[in-house]
């Protein structure tokens, strides 16, 4: 099969949603200038640099997360463990700007140390970020937010033998459509130059 995205794919569901997968889920927490907290999952998320550590996530539409970051310049990326599936899904509900997704979803809230917003207390890891830039992408209403990681929280049980253990953390990833996966096994692969 070959298709040009501008011509359509002719399938009942857009294959692009599943082709680039698995994708880590950035569970983005923010706070508005008025103090209303927001928590929303984004599967167009990833790390983009080591030094300084930087991440990005993309938003289709002017969602509360984007508006809050524009107002405050900060956000926290919470990684999602498989034990948080129901809470993460509940936080994706469309709520009014004045409604708090932490409260609505039952997510456990803890303060960040470097920035003024909450993080998900039982997340395997949370990355406190200062926004470095927001870019407008081609399309109707596409945006990408970049941030420098200024603080990192790791749940203590997720560090095993001095390494962040993604299997123990039961990291969740998006496959596209309504499909998800849990990291249940890993393998090591040495590079040719190691």
Secondary structure, 3 states (H helix, E strand, C coil): CCCCHHHCCCCCCCCHHHHCCCEECEEEEEECCCCCEEEEEECCEEEEECCCCEEEEEEECCCHHHHHHHHHCEEEEEECEHHHHHHHHHCCCCCCCCCCHHHHHCCCEEECCCCCCEEECCCCEEEEEEEEEEEEECCCCEEEEEEEEEEEEECHHHEECCEECHHHHCEEEEEECCEEEECCCCCCCCCCCC
